[in-house]
Amino acid sequence: MKIAIAGCGIAGAAAGYLLASQGHDITIFEQAAQCGPIGAGILIQPIGQTVLKSLGIFEDIDKKSARLNWIEARKHNGKRLIQLEYQRLGCDLYGLGVHRGLLFSALLSLARQAGAVIQENRRITGYQVLQSGVSLELESKEPTEVFDFIIATDGARSGLRNASGIKHRGAEYEYGALWTTGACNAVQDRLFQVVDGTKKLAGLLPIGNGECSFFWGLTAAQFMKFQQQGLDVWKKEVLQLCPQAEEIVAPIASFKDLTFTNYRNVSMRTFWADRILFLGDAAHPTSPHLGQGANLALEDVWTFSECLKKDPDFRSACIAYEKMRKNKIRYYQRITGWLTPFFQSEGVVKGWGRDLFLPVMSQTPMLREQMLKTLCGFKSGWLSSKIE
Ligand SMILES: Cc1cc2nc3c(=O)[nH]c(=O)nc-3n(C[C@H](O)[C@H](O)[C@H](O)COP(=O)(O)OP(=O)(O)OC[C@H]3O[C@@H](n4cnc5c(N)ncnc54)[C@H](O)[C@@H]3O)c2cc1C
């Protein structure tokens, strides 16, 4: 089949590889002038690692990344809020702190080797269903070929989501994060976060090679205020809360060395319509508080490619895909949506509740097991889980 993939991120590149490997004729359209190894650190959970093993790129990525045995969150006064050790669930389990660029480059080169054609500098503005197939509308107004169907992997701000007419609801969070990546040896074997109420959040995610991804939670308005006050005011506040970030924060010379991203949470009634299927963040963007987005994106793509292998009819493959994925995606969307305001929001009550209940929950064996299964990406619904 002739398949168009809209957006060459983690999901798009992985889909390009898997579908081209099945013998389909793949064209990926990417808005960036050049697909490159950009981005922050991401936590690849055991479920995402399983997909990388199936793609044959796990060993190399594992070698170049950081193995994390646990995740930890502390309060500003040093008291522990949560500590979750992967090995309590399975002795060979761990999280993998990976530079997004490393993962993306590996997926991109697989897609290219498998014969996927990547068209850069092609911003998609919409699509049109024709009798003979479907075509994309580009910002440049150039016509595209006619495809059998589109895989929409154009990320959290997917324009195709609106164009599809599929009902969806969701919200743009006021909160987001400033992040950067650099040398930092203070934290090595865990994801480390410090919070003060729900308004201050700092984190260090080791990504291997003596480097960490550092993030600082804030709103766009707070970011503007810091820009007016100057970098030193921001650095002072950061180091007061998270002195472990000294090595990475000290060399920052300007706010331009940091990237601000805000989050959104969108829930689609269905992931597919006539000749179009949504995967990854395009289908279910969430805040990154649970560290699942890239993992879900990889699993989405793997599952759909298996469905299409079994039944090469697009509609049937979409029906099978949605049946397999819907409960899991809904579960992770709800949990992340529920968790986000306990870490980043206005007011004090949520912070108090979190500080009171989270330590108890993470020390109660039955609840801890559910939290670990959720973290690892093993939950397949509210009451079910599948340990890989
Ligand atoms: C600060 C931060 C930390 C995160 N940490 C984690 C983590 O620890 N673990 C985890 O699993 N996930 C994490 N995530 C989430 C993760 O990065 C995403 O879930 C993942 O990248 C989704 O992949 P995707 O391919 O669906 O979308 P993306 O990677 O966003 O790719 C979308 C692609 O589509 C392109 N595109 C968009 N619009 C158009 C258009 N109109 N025309 C053509 N191309 C277009 C974009 O340029 C991009 O290349 C984090 C996210 C952020 C912001």
The ligand as a Tripos MOL2 file, in Angstrom:
@<TRIPOS>MOLECULE
LIG
   53    58     1     0     0
SMALL
NO_CHARGES

@<TRIPOS>ATOM
      1 C1          9.9230   18.0300   28.7880 C.3       1 LIG1
      2 C2          9.3960   16.6860   28.3270 C.ar      1 LIG1
      3 C3          9.8240   15.5200   28.9570 C.ar      1 LIG1
      4 C4          9.3410   14.2750   28.5530 C.ar      1 LIG1
      5 N1          9.7550   13.1560   29.1940 N.ar      1 LIG1
      6 C5          9.2980   11.9500   28.8160 C.ar      1 LIG1
      7 C6          9.7550   10.7460   29.4560 C.ar      1 LIG1
      8 O1         10.5510   10.7690   30.3930 O.2       1 LIG1
      9 N2          9.2780    9.5530   28.9940 N.ar      1 LIG1
     10 C7          8.3910    9.4760   27.9550 C.ar      1 LIG1
     11 O2          8.0090    8.3760   27.5680 O.2       1 LIG1
     12 N3          7.9380   10.5960   27.3340 N.ar      1 LIG1
     13 C8          8.3690   11.8130   27.7410 C.ar      1 LIG1
     14 N4          7.9220   12.9390   27.1080 N.ar      1 LIG1
     15 C9          6.9190   12.7940   26.0420 C.3       1 LIG1
     16 C10         7.5370   12.3450   24.7340 C.3       1 LIG1
     17 O3          8.5860   13.2090   24.3520 O.3       1 LIG1
     18 C11         6.4650   12.2960   23.6750 C.3       1 LIG1
     19 O4          5.3800   11.5410   24.1690 O.3       1 LIG1
     20 C12         6.9550   11.6450   22.3930 C.3       1 LIG1
     21 O5          7.9970   12.4110   21.8450 O.3       1 LIG1
     22 C13         5.8130   11.5130   21.4150 C.3       1 LIG1
     23 O6          6.2930   11.1520   20.1630 O.3       1 LIG1
     24 P1          5.4730   11.4800   18.8410 P.3       1 LIG1
     25 O7          6.2540   10.9210   17.7160 O.co2     1 LIG1
     26 O8          4.0690   11.0670   19.0250 O.co2     1 LIG1
     27 O9          5.4540   13.0700   18.7630 O.3       1 LIG1
     28 P2          6.6860   14.0560   18.5230 P.3       1 LIG1
     29 O10         7.9520   13.4300   18.9770 O.co2     1 LIG1
     30 O11         6.2760   15.3510   19.0930 O.co2     1 LIG1
     31 O12         6.7700   14.1750   16.9440 O.3       1 LIG1
     32 C14         5.8430   14.8880   16.1580 C.3       1 LIG1
     33 C15         6.5160   15.2590   14.8460 C.3       1 LIG1
     34 O13         5.5450   15.7820   13.9540 O.3       1 LIG1
     35 C16         6.0620   16.9510   13.3590 C.3       1 LIG1
     36 N5          4.9200   17.7950   12.9750 N.ar      1 LIG1
     37 C17         4.0530   18.4290   13.8040 C.ar      1 LIG1
     38 N6          3.1400   19.1190   13.1030 N.ar      1 LIG1
     39 C18         3.4260   18.9050   11.7840 C.ar      1 LIG1
     40 C19         2.8310   19.3470   10.5730 C.ar      1 LIG1
     41 N7          1.7580   20.1460   10.5660 N.pl3     1 LIG1
     42 N8          3.3770   18.9470    9.4050 N.ar      1 LIG1
     43 C20         4.4710   18.1170    9.3910 C.ar      1 LIG1
     44 N9          5.0750   17.6860   10.5000 N.ar      1 LIG1
     45 C21         4.5630   18.0580   11.6910 C.ar      1 LIG1
     46 C22         6.9370   17.5730   14.4380 C.3       1 LIG1
     47 O14         7.8690   18.4900   13.9080 O.3       1 LIG1
     48 C23         7.5880   16.3360   15.0250 C.3       1 LIG1
     49 O15         8.7490   15.9780   14.3230 O.3       1 LIG1
     50 C24         8.3900   14.1900   27.4960 C.ar      1 LIG1
     51 C25         7.9610   15.3620   26.8490 C.ar      1 LIG1
     52 C26         8.4510   16.5950   27.2570 C.ar      1 LIG1
     53 C27         7.9540   17.8300   26.5760 C.3       1 LIG1
@<TRIPOS>BOND
     1     1     2 1
     2     2     3 ar
     3     2    52 ar
     4     3     4 ar
     5     4     5 ar
     6     4    50 ar
     7     5     6 ar
     8     6     7 ar
     9     6    13 1
    10     7     8 2
    11     7     9 ar
    12     9    10 ar
    13    10    11 2
    14    10    12 ar
    15    12    13 ar
    16    13    14 ar
    17    14    15 1
    18    14    50 ar
    19    15    16 1
    20    16    17 1
    21    16    18 1
    22    18    19 1
    23    18    20 1
    24    20    21 1
    25    20    22 1
    26    22    23 1
    27    23    24 1
    28    24    25 2
    29    24    26 1
    30    24    27 1
    31    27    28 1
    32    28    29 2
    33    28    30 1
    34    28    31 1
    35    31    32 1
    36    32    33 1
    37    33    34 1
    38    33    48 1
    39    34    35 1
    40    35    36 1
    41    35    46 1
    42    36    37 ar
    43    36    45 ar
    44    37    38 ar
    45    38    39 ar
    46    39    40 ar
    47    39    45 ar
    48    40    41 1
    49    40    42 ar
    50    42    43 ar
    51    43    44 ar
    52    44    45 ar
    53    46    47 1
    54    46    48 1
    55    48    49 1
    56    50    51 ar
    57    51    52 ar
    58    52    53 1
@<TRIPOS>SUBSTRUCTURE
     1 LIG1         1 GROUP 0 **** ****
